[in-house]
Amino acid sequence: MSSWSALEGPFGGSGGGGEGSVLLMPGACTLPDSSSGNAPAALTRIQGTESNPKKHFMILGYDGAGSTIEYAWWAFPMPPDYSAGDQLDIAWYANTTTGNVNWNARVGAITAGDADTILEHACAAEANVTTSVDTTEANRVVKSTITLNMDGAVAGDVMFVTIYRDPNDDTCTADANLAFAIFRYTRG
């Protein structure tokens, strides 16, 4: 697994050039309403197994192979120093040592004055990646990277990102638990 680089500033960036990032945490997502085609991932508080004081953190649990597709949504302003970029890194784990997980994401970018409203704007085409669980030990963190279709995004846009697992396209029967995701971009 490659390392996670440090995040800077309120939106992960400070100054021109280099890489910026936006951190997408489970506790900051919006879950769908469970209507037809809008199943939510399960937002769950996890407690560590180490001696006290135990760590506590939130995860998004996505059901295993053969289940319904489950979604979570994030909204954020595209940072003012965004010039390009389309990478989404997902930190996740599963309580198994066998199988692959198919992660998917879609992006919607809305610019002030667009002809379509924030309610009717459709997201760009989905992008996905299939990654193996850690085969050494269950519950080890795995990093998956998706190259997003950016929907013509520019600095200052209202951004919507949905991350979902398509359990019909993977072989992992256990839940895939998202710890966080990072949208990476080039600063201008």
Salt bridges, closest charged atoms under 4 A:
GLU8 OE1 - ARG187 NH1 3.94
GLU19 OE2 - ARG184 NH1 3.00
GLU50 OE1 - LYS55 NZ 3.00
ASP89 OD2 - LYS143 NZ 3.79
ASP89 OD2 - ARG184 NE 2.51
ASP116 OD2 - HIS121 ND1 2.64
GLU137 OE1 - ARG140 NE 2.98
ASP151 OD2 - HIS121 NE2 2.60
ASP170 OD2 - ARG165 NE 2.79
